Structure formats: C-alpha cells, structure tokens
Amino acid sequence: MTSNPRIPYRLSYERPALAAPDGKRLIVHCVVNVEAWQFDQPMPRTIITAPHGREAVPDIPNFSWAEYGMRCGMPRLLDLFGDLDLPVSCSFNAGVIDVYPECADAILRAGWEFVGHGLHQSSIQGTSDEAALIGAALDKISSFTGQKVRGWLGPGLRESKSTPDHLARAGVDYICDWVLDDLPCWMSTAHRPVIAMPYTLELNDSIMFAIERKPSEEFLRRFSDTLDRFDREAAGGARIITLGLHPHLIAVPHRIDYLERIVETLRTRDDTIFMTGSAIADWYASAEPPPN
C-alpha cells in the first residue's frame, strides 16, 4: 500500500545528485498562466464578494480584475521577459486563442512555450468527458502554434484519478500538477511514464495575493529566503526554482517591480540558467532515465 499511486516516495537526500545543465545548478522556470475567464459563468476566484454574499452572473468586478491582467498585465510581462530574452513557459487556456487573439499572437511571437491549461479557467473535474476536453485543448493549441504541446498544468492543478492516463495517451510528456518535490520525478500512467514537473504553491502570486492576501513585497521575501536555502543545499546538486505568475496579480503596477528585482537577482548569478518546461524535461530524462 502507498499513499501516492503515481510517484514512488523517496527522501530528497536519497535522490542521486543530478548533473546540472551546462554546469548551472540553479534552474529557473518562469510559468505565466494566461487564462480565459468566462463572462457568463461564476468566476473561478474572486477578489471581492457580492453584497450579503449573494454571488451572481455576470460578476463584473471579479471578471474585470482578471481581464485587467490580459489588457495591462500581459504587456508588462511580455516586455520584461522579452527585453531580457528569457525563456518562459506559458500555461495557456486554449480559449484565449478566440477570446484574446492579439494576446495569443503576442505570446507566439515572443517564443514562449505553450503548456496545456484546459480550454477555459474551469476545473477539469467538472467535465463529463475529460479525455475529449484534453484532446480539444491540445489540438487547438497545436493548430495555432504548429508545434506539439508537451506539458500540462490543470486549471487549479485539479485532476481526476484518470487525468495522467488521459494526458499520457494524448502525448503529453510532463505534468505540473503534482507539487511534491524540488526536482522532476517519474510518474506512472496506464500508457507510459511521464514527468511530474516541479511547480509551486509557495512562490505563486495566486496563493500569496488572491488567497493569503499578503503584501506586495511578500513575493520578494519568499524568493530571497528560498534562494538562501537552496544555496545552503548546493552540495545536493541541481535545484529548480519555479515562479508561478498570473498577469492580473504579479503584473499590476505595485507588484511588477518586485518581479523585476527577482529576475535581475537571478540573472546576475553565474550558476543560474532559465529554462522552459520542455527543456527541463529533456534535461531530466537524460540525467535520470525513465524506469523500465
């Protein structure tokens, strides 16, 4: 009996030290979540409650909160990462292609990696045909980009018991929903092993600002403390630091400067490399091949 049906348990210090890519032991994975919140549906998350708690549709203030990110936050993020020529993984609702076509085009021109994130910002657990939804999302993104979608991050990181099996069958190579290690792990599915890619619930603006309601400088403080700890654990080999970003949260005027300071801190180090999810997956598969 095991508490985890997909990923065998092991203590972090029992893992073999993985050779760092290009000799850079600190891997930085910037993940920008680009989402289509449906105007005629309840909002997936709220910043303000309705009077007397009587939520209704349309939910103008909370819809507008998210759409501000698509209008004003995304240009800031595209400029920040574009000016520095840094690789980015984009967790992407396929519906963005239709709802925000100019934004989708800008992401494509920027060369960000498109990671599957459902059709709209709605839990996959609420769909009657999960395999069809996954297939539709991946096909729509692939048709738009002309490239295979290799990664998946579920809306809200939610899965059913069968989600990894559906994703593996659809050709996905890595899944970001299992936030349980500082390094990738091999995950079993009904079809083939796939990679459980480190994501983050800690260096994540949604957790900090939409759920915990922390002050804007909290992201920088947590990042600095995380970096200090990873530096003290340098003998353990490569580590991944993931930044979970949403344009309506981190890219508002009073927070974007903190992200810029984080990125600049990382860029000045000589032991740091920025990578997309696919690049990390390829490095990990080479460093620790899948189980037979």
C-alpha positions in Angstrom: 0.0 0.0 0.0 1.2 3.5 -0.8 -0.1 7.0 -0.1 0.8 8.1 -3.7 -0.4 5.9 -6.5 1.6 7.6 -9.2 5.0 8.6 -7.8 7.1 6.4 -5.5 8.2 8.1 -2.3 11.8 8.9 -1.5 13.5 11.3 0.8 15.2 14.1 -1.0 18.6 13.3 0.3 18.3 9.8 -1.0 17.9 11.0 -4.6 21.1 10.9 -6.6 22.6 14.3 -7.3 21.7 15.3 -10.9 24.4 16.8 -13.1 23.5 20.5 -13.6 22.6 21.6 -17.2 25.5 23.5 -18.7 27.1 23.4 -15.2 24.3 25.7 -13.9 23.0 24.2 -10.7 20.0 26.6 -10.2 17.3 26.1 -12.8 14.7 28.9 -13.1 11.3 28.0 -14.5 9.1 31.1 -15.1 5.5 30.0 -15.7 3.0 32.6 -16.8 -0.6 31.5 -16.5 -2.7 33.0 -19.3 -6.4 32.3 -18.8 -9.9 32.9 -20.3 -12.4 33.5 -17.6 -15.9 33.1 -19.0 -18.1 36.2 -18.6 -21.4 34.1 -18.4 -20.0 31.7 -15.7 -19.2 32.0 -12.0 -15.7 33.4 -11.6 -13.0 30.7 -10.7 -11.6 33.0 -8.0 -12.7 36.4 -6.5 -11.1 39.4 -5.0 -14.3 41.0 -3.8 -17.5 39.3 -2.6 -21.0 40.4 -3.5 -23.1 42.3 -1.1 -24.6 39.9 1.5 -22.6 37.1 -0.1 -25.2 36.8 -2.9 -22.9 36.0 -5.9 -24.5 36.3 -9.3 -23.5 36.2 -13.0 -22.3 38.3 -14.6 -19.7 39.1 -11.9 -18.4 42.4 -13.3 -15.8 43.3 -10.6 -14.1 39.9 -10.5 -14.2 39.4 -14.2 -12.7 42.8 -14.7 -10.0 42.0 -12.1 -8.8 39.1 -14.3 -9.3 40.9 -17.6 -7.1 43.8 -16.4 -4.3 41.3 -16.5 -5.0 40.4 -20.1 -5.1 44.0 -21.1 -2.4 45.7 -19.0 -0.5 43.0 -17.1 0.4 40.9 -20.2 2.2 43.8 -21.9 4.4 44.3 -18.8 5.3 40.6 -18.7 6.0 40.4 -22.4 8.2 43.4 -22.2 10.0 42.2 -19.0 10.9 38.8 -20.4 11.3 39.9 -24.0 13.7 42.7 -23.2 15.9 40.2 -21.3 15.4 37.5 -23.9 14.5 34.9 -21.2 12.6 31.7 -21.9 9.1 31.4 -20.4 6.5 28.6 -20.2 3.0 29.8 -20.7 0.3 27.8 -19.0 -2.4 28.6 -21.6 -6.2 28.2 -21.7 -6.8 27.2 -25.4 -9.9 29.5 -25.4 -7.5 32.5 -25.2 -6.9 32.0 -28.9 -10.5 33.0 -29.6 -11.2 35.4 -26.8 -7.9 37.3 -26.7 -6.4 36.7 -30.2 -4.0 39.6 -30.0 -2.6 38.3 -26.8 -2.2 34.8 -28.2 -0.4 36.2 -31.2 2.0 38.2 -29.0 2.9 35.1 -26.9 3.5 33.2 -30.1 5.8 36.0 -31.4 7.6 36.1 -28.1 8.6 32.4 -28.5 7.1 31.3 -25.1 6.4 27.6 -24.7 2.7 26.8 -24.8 1.7 24.5 -21.9 -1.8 23.0 -21.9 -4.2 24.5 -19.3 -7.6 23.4 -20.4 -10.0 25.3 -22.7 -11.2 27.9 -20.1 -10.3 28.5 -16.5 -12.5 25.8 -15.1 -11.6 22.6 -13.2 -11.3 19.5 -15.3 -13.1 17.6 -12.6 -16.3 19.3 -13.7 -16.3 17.9 -17.2 -18.3 14.9 -18.4 -15.7 13.8 -21.0 -12.2 14.6 -19.7 -10.3 12.9 -22.5 -12.3 14.9 -25.1 -11.6 18.2 -23.3 -7.9 17.5 -23.0 -7.7 16.5 -26.7 -9.6 19.6 -27.8 -7.4 21.9 -25.8 -4.2 20.3 -27.0 -5.3 20.2 -30.6 -6.4 23.8 -30.6 -3.1 25.0 -29.3 -1.1 22.7 -31.6 -3.0 24.0 -34.6 -2.3 27.6 -33.5 1.4 27.2 -32.8 2.3 24.4 -35.3 4.0 22.5 -32.5 3.2 19.6 -30.3 2.1 20.6 -26.7 4.4 18.7 -24.4 3.3 20.0 -21.0 0.1 20.3 -19.0 -0.9 22.3 -15.9 -4.5 21.7 -14.9 -6.7 24.7 -14.1 -6.4 25.0 -10.3 -4.0 22.0 -10.5 -7.1 19.8 -10.3 -7.2 16.2 -11.7 -9.4 13.2 -11.6 -8.0 9.8 -10.8 -7.5 9.2 -14.6 -6.1 12.6 -15.7 -2.4 11.5 -16.0 -3.6 8.5 -18.1 -5.5 10.7 -20.5 -2.6 13.1 -20.7 -0.1 10.4 -21.4 -2.3 8.9 -24.1 -2.6 12.4 -25.7 1.1 12.6 -25.9 1.9 14.9 -23.0 5.5 14.5 -21.7 5.3 16.4 -18.4 2.6 17.4 -15.9 2.9 20.3 -13.4 0.0 19.4 -11.0 2.0 17.3 -8.6 3.7 19.9 -6.4 5.8 17.5 -4.2 9.5 17.9 -5.0 12.2 20.4 -5.8 13.2 18.2 -8.8 11.3 16.3 -11.5 10.1 12.8 -10.8 8.9 10.0 -13.0 5.1 9.3 -12.8 3.4 6.1 -13.8 0.4 6.1 -16.1 -1.6 3.4 -17.8 0.4 4.0 -21.0 4.0 5.2 -20.3 6.0 7.1 -17.7 5.6 10.9 -17.8 7.5 13.5 -15.8 6.0 15.2 -12.8 7.4 18.7 -13.2 8.0 20.9 -10.2 5.6 23.8 -10.0 5.0 25.9 -6.9 2.3 26.7 -4.4 4.7 28.9 -2.4 6.4 31.2 -5.0 2.9 31.6 -6.6 1.2 35.0 -6.8 -2.2 33.4 -6.8 -1.6 31.9 -3.4 0.1 34.9 -1.9 -2.1 37.7 -3.2 -5.5 36.2 -4.0 -5.8 33.6 -1.2 -3.4 34.6 1.6 -3.8 38.4 0.8 -0.1 39.1 1.6 1.5 42.5 1.0 3.1 43.0 -2.4 6.7 42.6 -1.1 5.9 39.1 0.1 7.0 37.5 -3.2 10.4 39.0 -3.0 10.8 38.0 0.7 9.8 34.4 0.0 12.0 34.2 -3.1 15.0 35.5 -1.1 14.5 33.0 1.7 14.1 30.2 -0.9 17.3 31.2 -2.7 19.2 31.3 0.6 18.1 27.8 1.5 19.0 26.4 -1.9 22.4 28.0 -1.7 23.0 26.2 1.6 22.0 22.9 -0.1 24.3 23.4 -3.1 26.1 20.1 -2.4 22.9 18.3 -3.2 23.2 19.1 -6.9 20.8 20.9 -9.2 17.6 22.5 -7.9 14.6 24.1 -9.7 13.1 27.4 -8.6 9.7 27.9 -10.2 7.9 31.3 -10.3 4.1 30.9 -10.7 2.8 34.1 -12.3 -0.6 35.5 -13.3 -0.9 38.8 -15.2 -3.7 40.1 -13.1 -1.7 39.6 -9.9 2.1 40.0 -10.3 1.9 42.4 -13.2 -0.2 45.2 -11.6 1.8 48.4 -11.1 2.5 48.0 -7.4 4.0 44.4 -7.8 5.7 44.2 -11.2 8.9 45.9 -9.8 9.3 43.1 -7.3 9.3 40.5 -10.1 11.9 42.6 -12.0 14.1 42.6 -8.9 13.8 38.8 -8.6 14.7 38.3 -12.2 17.6 40.6 -12.1 18.9 38.9 -8.9 18.8 35.5 -10.8 20.4 36.9 -14.0 23.4 38.3 -12.1 24.4 34.8 -10.8 26.9 32.7 -12.6 25.3 29.4 -11.5 21.7 30.1 -12.9 20.0 29.0 -16.1 16.5 29.9 -17.2 14.7 27.1 -19.0 11.3 26.2 -20.3 9.3 23.1 -19.2 10.3 21.1 -22.2 14.0 22.0 -21.8 13.8 20.9 -18.2 12.0 17.7 -19.1 14.7 16.8 -21.7 17.5 17.5 -19.2 15.8 15.4 -16.6 15.1 12.4 -18.9 18.8 12.4 -19.8 20.0 12.8 -16.3 17.7 10.2 -14.8 16.1 8.0 -17.5 12.6 6.6 -17.0 12.1 3.3 -15.1 11.8 0.2 -17.2 
